[in-house]
């Protein structure tokens, strides 16, 4: 018996010696994700100050870190920046990527600001968007994603966008190899902010989609195609009767040979909320503590799971007269499901006091 135990111990030790290098090598070879997130409310002199560009940047940073597998140590955030500061940040980040990133890695560059005539408008200064494309093209990563939610000003619904520029971003075929460019609106359209959503339509819907609302296959992961399709459809729907006109996000890419790209993994979040009520419709998810709108989504007939922070929430479903309501608590490192239990009728006045949509 003793000899058998000694033999087994020796085999286990040998196995550990063999497996450890393989695990280390796998960890080293696993693609890593990097992100540069920029938000600036102030544009050029004469442009109305935006209310939510910097908030949108924070929202995207949270989503990327919580479900997009981008760790804080590989995330650079610039809030309240001018062109010179952003240019310096791009240079520093490029140098870091050159020394640390590999061709297996991913890079996400998200920007929310004023824009016009092919340039970002940042605190009275301008940065040509071509510099962003050059940064993306020159980064030593296998996949680079540029998301532009760049804006002008408006009144009740703030107008954000690249108008009236015929071609705000000019990209040749070589520029697009392994690269994706998503703009919040077409070249002849405005992108728009919403006071009710406390952010831009596009970023709100993209973030909600990445948290799980866009997971059409219900496999716990959100692909690039799923995220774009969801954000496009919801942004278009949200701006159908907007004074700013229709807003149609644009999408260009060249990812030949790179397979399906997973942008987020909501099933890995610290908290998960599943809407398993059969009734389809428009749902609002609000924080019970602050009353802030966490997500607004159009749910189909099947269940929808969202990645959310642990805590208490109010769920509201639009009905013919007011809203139907349900309270739920999401535990830390756990999930909560709202199933067949009846929803309570919520008074319109109560929702209005909480800043509802």
C-alpha positions, 0 to 999 in steps of 0.5 A, a space after each residue: 500500500 505504501 509503495 502504491 501511494 509512493 508511486 501515485 505521488 510520483 506520478 502526480 508530481 510528474 504530471 504537475 511538472 508537465 502540466 504547469 508549463 502548458 498552463 502558463 503557456 496557454 495563459 501567455 497565448 490567450 488573447 488580451 484586451 485593451 481599451 482607450 475610453 474618451 469622453 468630453 462634454 465641451 466642444 468648440 466655442 459656440 457649441 452647446 456643452 454636452 451633458 452626457 458624453 463623459 457619462 457615456 464614456 464611464 458607462 462604456 468603461 464599466 461595461 468593458 471591464 465588467 463583461 468585456 474582459 478588459 481589466 482596469 490595468 489595460 484600460 486608459 480613460 480620459 475624461 475632460 480632455 483637449 486634442 493635445 492631451 488625447 494625442 499624447 495619450 495615443 502616443 503613450 498607449 501606442 508605445 505600451 502596445 508596441 512593447 506588450 501587445 501581441 497579434 492575438 490581442 484586441 483593442 477597443 477605442 471608444 470616443 464620445 464628444 462633439 465633432 464636425 468637419 472630420 475632426 473631434 471637437 475637444 475643449 476648444 481644440 480639434 483632433 482629425 479623426 484620421 489620427 484615430 484611424 492611423 492609431 488603430 491601424 498602427 497598433 500591433 493587435 490582431 483586432 481593433 475596434 473604433 467606436 465613435 459617438 461624436 456629437 453636436 448640440 441641440 435642445 430637448 434632444 441633443 444632437 450628436 454627430 458627424 454632420 454635414 460631412 460627406 465622409 468623416 472617416 476615409 478608410 482604404 481596404 488596407 486600413 480595415 484589415 482586422 479592424 472595425 469602425 462603428 459610428 453612432 450615425 451616418 455621415 449625413 445624420 445627427 447622433 443624439 442624446 436623450 435626457 430620459 436615458 441620461 446618455 446618448 441613444 447609441 451608447 445606451 443601447 450598445 451598452 445594454 446590448 453588451 450586458 446581454 440584451 443583444 444575446 440573440 442566441 442565448 449562449 451567455 455571450 454577445 458577438 460583434 454582429 449581435 451587438 451591432 444589430 441590437 444597437 442599430 435596431 434600438 437606436 433607429 427605433 428610438 429616433 423615429 419621432 425625434 426632432 433630430 431625425 432618424 439615426 442609423 449607426 454605420 459599420 465597416 469592417 474587414 475581419 476575414 479569417 478571424 472567425 466570430 468575435 465575442 465582445 462580451 460575456 455577460 455570464 461571467 458578471 458578478 451579478 445577473 438578472 434574468 427577465 423570464 416573464 413571457 410577455 414581450 415589451 419594453 422594460 426599464 431596469 432602475 436602481 432602487 437606491 438611486 432611481 437611476 436608469 440601468 437599462 431600457 430594452 425591448 424584450 422578445 418572447 424568450 428570457 433575457 439575461 442582463 449583467 448588472 451590479 449586485 443590488 436592489 432593482 425596480 423592474 417596470 414593464 410598459 402597459 396600456 395604462 402606466 407600468 407594471 412593476 416588480 422589485 428584485 435583489 441581485 446577490 453578489 456573485 449570483 443571479 436573480 430571475 423574474 418569472 411568472 409571479 404577477 407584476 404590480 401596477 405602478 403609478 405613473 406619478 411614482 415613476 415620474 418622480 424617479 426620473 423614468 422614461 
